[in-house]
Amino acid sequence: MEPVRVESYSGATVNERPLRVYWRGRKMEVRKVFSRWRDPAHDGFRVICRDGTVLRLLWHRERDAWTAEFDPRPGRGSEEGTR
């Protein structure tokens, strides 16, 4: 996992949904969140970006920091569900 900067929507909870990811020198718009999970230390998201890149994002709550890694599995419905 690599450290990244993420802009997110915060509604009822902080960092509720990632909107943009700054990864490897690129600004990437999140098109769709496929899945999300929560464990005692992290909130996780599997997202597809507008350019088709699929990422796994983790927000480390205690450090208030994000990390990302490329997900080689294709996104489900990658041609659908644009916001």
Secondary structure, 3 states (H helix, E strand, C coil): CEEEEEEEECCCCCCCEEEEEEECCEEEEEEEEEEEEECCCEEEEEEEECCCCEEEEEEECCCCEEEEEECCCCCCCCCCCCC
